[in-house]
Amino acid sequence: MKEIKAIIQPFMITKVIEALKQIEGIPGITVDKDVRGFGGTHKEDTSHKLVDDMVEYVQKVKLETVIPDAMVDLVVNTIQKNAHTGNPGDGKIFIYTVDDMVKIRTNERGEKAI
């Protein structure tokens, strides 16, 4: 199992989610729309920057899902294709190995819990 975490531009969220919903068997996605940070590319465009405690941040959206290994390439490619603008700040996709998981309602473990 893998956890896919993607940090993307807020205005791309609908396009990315709609594309992910088209993937048969996608187990679900968690979306956090209140994410802020900064990357290695410091854009001078201040129209989307937030200032908190004298630090400039850029608003982002974080998507998270845990999927079977067989779905990794499809999910990652779908996010990359639909979040891409070609401009600095498009975001990043992280892929983590998940050792185990438990579905609270049924107590199922591993891939059965997805």
ROPAMAR-191478 format. One record per residue (C-alpha): residue in three letters; residue number from 1; chain; x, y, z. Coordinates in pm, 1 decimal, always signed. Layout:
// ROPAMAR-191478
<'ala' NUM 'A' <X Y Z>>
...
END
This chain:
// ROPAMAR-191478
<'met' 1 'A' <+0.0 +0.0 +0.0>>
<'lys' 2 'A' <+108.7 +354.5 -67.0>>
<'glu' 3 'A' <+2.4 +692.2 +63.1>>
<'ile' 4 'A' <-6.8 +960.2 -202.7>>
<'lys' 5 'A' <+16.6 +1315.8 -74.9>>
<'ala' 6 'A' <-5.9 +1601.3 -322.3>>
<'ile' 7 'A' <+33.6 +1973.9 -260.5>>
<'ile' 8 'A' <-128.4 +2166.2 -546.3>>
<'gln' 9 'A' <-253.8 +2509.3 -650.0>>
<'pro' 10 'A' <-597.8 +2586.9 -499.5>>
<'phe' 11 'A' <-749.4 +2677.4 -837.1>>
<'met' 12 'A' <-664.3 +2329.7 -971.8>>
<'ile' 13 'A' <-849.1 +2130.8 -701.9>>
<'thr' 14 'A' <-1175.8 +2078.3 -891.1>>
<'lys' 15 'A' <-999.1 +1958.5 -1204.5>>
<'val' 16 'A' <-778.6 +1716.7 -1008.3>>
<'ile' 17 'A' <-1062.7 +1576.8 -793.8>>
<'glu' 18 'A' <-1291.0 +1526.7 -1094.2>>
<'ala' 19 'A' <-1012.9 +1338.2 -1275.0>>
<'leu' 20 'A' <-939.2 +1120.7 -969.7>>
<'lys' 21 'A' <-1309.0 +1035.3 -929.8>>
<'gln' 22 'A' <-1295.6 +882.9 -1279.6>>
<'ile' 23 'A' <-1044.8 +619.4 -1163.6>>
<'glu' 24 'A' <-1228.7 +294.2 -1099.4>>
<'gly' 25 'A' <-1160.9 +162.0 -750.6>>
<'ile' 26 'A' <-1014.1 +479.6 -602.8>>
<'pro' 27 'A' <-1084.0 +431.9 -231.8>>
<'gly' 28 'A' <-1130.7 +797.0 -135.3>>
<'ile' 29 'A' <-942.7 +1120.7 -96.9>>
<'thr' 30 'A' <-887.6 +1357.7 +192.9>>
<'val' 31 'A' <-866.3 +1725.1 +99.3>>
<'asp' 32 'A' <-724.0 +1999.5 +320.3>>
<'lys' 33 'A' <-789.1 +2341.6 +170.6>>
<'asp' 34 'A' <-615.8 +2535.1 +450.3>>
<'val' 35 'A' <-253.1 +2459.4 +370.9>>
<'arg' 36 'A' <+16.0 +2721.7 +341.6>>
<'gly' 37 'A' <+387.4 +2711.0 +290.1>>
<'phe' 38 'A' <+668.2 +2808.8 +59.6>>
<'gly' 39 'A' <+896.1 +2621.9 -174.2>>
<'gly' 40 'A' <+1234.0 +2668.3 -333.4>>
<'thr' 41 'A' <+1092.6 +2889.7 -606.2>>
<'his' 42 'A' <+1010.7 +3221.3 -442.4>>
<'lys' 43 'A' <+780.2 +3399.8 -680.9>>
<'glu' 44 'A' <+773.0 +3775.8 -662.8>>
<'asp' 45 'A' <+398.1 +3776.7 -738.1>>
<'thr' 46 'A' <+244.5 +3885.0 -407.9>>
<'ser' 47 'A' <-118.9 +3848.9 -512.0>>
<'his' 48 'A' <-148.9 +3502.2 -355.6>>
<'lys' 49 'A' <+85.4 +3542.1 -59.1>>
<'leu' 50 'A' <-23.3 +3535.7 +303.7>>
<'val' 51 'A' <+177.4 +3692.5 +583.6>>
<'asp' 52 'A' <+170.1 +3528.4 +926.1>>
<'asp' 53 'A' <+418.6 +3622.8 +1197.8>>
<'met' 54 'A' <+622.5 +3818.2 +943.2>>
<'val' 55 'A' <+667.0 +3509.6 +720.4>>
<'glu' 56 'A' <+526.4 +3505.7 +367.5>>
<'tyr' 57 'A' <+336.1 +3192.7 +270.5>>
<'val' 58 'A' <+149.9 +3080.0 -38.9>>
<'gln' 59 'A' <-193.3 +2916.7 -11.9>>
<'lys' 60 'A' <-203.1 +2553.6 -131.6>>
<'val' 61 'A' <-433.4 +2251.5 -115.1>>
<'lys' 62 'A' <-324.5 +1909.0 +14.6>>
<'leu' 63 'A' <-473.7 +1583.9 -117.0>>
<'glu' 64 'A' <-410.4 +1252.1 +55.2>>
<'thr' 65 'A' <-512.0 +896.1 -28.4>>
<'val' 66 'A' <-396.0 +544.2 +53.0>>
<'ile' 67 'A' <-412.2 +304.2 -239.1>>
<'pro' 68 'A' <-296.6 -44.0 -343.2>>
<'asp' 69 'A' <+51.8 -49.0 -501.2>>
<'ala' 70 'A' <-98.7 -136.7 -840.3>>
<'met' 71 'A' <-276.4 +202.1 -857.9>>
<'val' 72 'A' <+24.0 +424.3 -782.0>>
<'asp' 73 'A' <+127.1 +514.4 -1136.6>>
<'leu' 74 'A' <-230.5 +584.0 -1246.8>>
<'val' 75 'A' <-309.4 +806.4 -946.9>>
<'val' 76 'A' <+22.1 +994.9 -958.4>>
<'asn' 77 'A' <-1.3 +1050.1 -1334.6>>
<'thr' 78 'A' <-362.1 +1170.3 -1301.9>>
<'ile' 79 'A' <-269.8 +1424.0 -1033.9>>
<'gln' 80 'A' <+38.1 +1541.8 -1223.8>>
<'lys' 81 'A' <-147.6 +1582.5 -1552.3>>
<'asn' 82 'A' <-442.5 +1768.4 -1401.7>>
<'ala' 83 'A' <-248.1 +1991.2 -1158.8>>
<'his' 84 'A' <+12.5 +2099.5 -1414.3>>
<'thr' 85 'A' <+18.2 +2459.0 -1536.7>>
<'gly' 86 'A' <+388.3 +2477.7 -1621.3>>
<'asn' 87 'A' <+438.7 +2768.2 -1383.4>>
<'pro' 88 'A' <+642.4 +2778.0 -1063.5>>
<'gly' 89 'A' <+437.6 +2667.0 -764.3>>
<'asp' 90 'A' <+245.0 +2385.1 -936.5>>
<'gly' 91 'A' <+323.5 +2169.2 -632.9>>
<'lys' 92 'A' <+466.3 +1831.3 -543.1>>
<'ile' 93 'A' <+349.0 +1470.5 -514.7>>
<'phe' 94 'A' <+491.5 +1251.2 -237.9>>
<'ile' 95 'A' <+468.0 +871.2 -232.6>>
<'tyr' 96 'A' <+504.6 +687.4 +99.2>>
<'thr' 97 'A' <+496.0 +319.2 +186.8>>
<'val' 98 'A' <+217.9 +229.9 +429.8>>
<'asp' 99 'A' <+306.3 -68.6 +648.8>>
<'asp' 100 'A' <-41.7 -130.9 +781.1>>
<'met' 101 'A' <-377.1 +33.4 +837.4>>
<'val' 102 'A' <-690.2 -41.8 +1038.2>>
<'lys' 103 'A' <-1046.2 +38.3 +939.1>>
<'ile' 104 'A' <-1196.7 +156.3 +1266.1>>
<'arg' 105 'A' <-1556.5 +51.9 +1190.3>>
<'thr' 106 'A' <-1478.6 -310.7 +1092.1>>
<'asn' 107 'A' <-1132.8 -370.3 +1243.3>>
<'glu' 108 'A' <-1011.2 -488.8 +900.5>>
<'arg' 109 'A' <-637.7 -451.9 +843.0>>
<'gly' 110 'A' <-405.7 -399.0 +549.0>>
<'glu' 111 'A' <-546.1 -368.7 +196.6>>
<'lys' 112 'A' <-884.2 -495.9 +318.7>>
<'ala' 113 'A' <-905.7 -172.2 +521.3>>
<'ile' 114 'A' <-867.6 +46.9 +214.0>>
END
